[in-house]
Amino acid sequence: MEVKIGVQNAPREINIESEQSAEEIEQAVSAALSGAAKLLSLTDDRGRKILVPADRLAYVEIGEPTKHKVGFGTL
């Protein structure tokens, strides 16, 4: 899954590729926003852990990674 995380007062968003399902990511975001956890914790496809304070989340966008077209053929 491709995940984009907007953080308040940060000029850039955080982009990660994760092997977690959309449901797992959504549950982690919901838990962080409900106060059950103070941090949003996600793991990327390389095994690195990303921690974002829940009170600083602006938005989380979850979607399939885009496939880039390569070549000179017609679109």
Stockholm file with secondary structure:
# STOCKHOLM 1.0

chainA/1-75         MEVKIGVQNAPREINIESEQSAEEIEQAVSAALSGAAKLLSLTDDRGRKILVPADRLAYVEIGEPTKHKVGFGTL
#=GR chainA/1-75 SS CEEEEEETTCSSCEEEECSSCHHHHHHHHHHHHHTSCSEEEEECTTSCEEEEEGGGEEEEEEECCCCCCCSSSCC
#=GC SS_cons        CEEEEEETTCSSCEEEECSSCHHHHHHHHHHHHHTSCSEEEEECTTSCEEEEEGGGEEEEEEECCCCCCCSSSCC
//
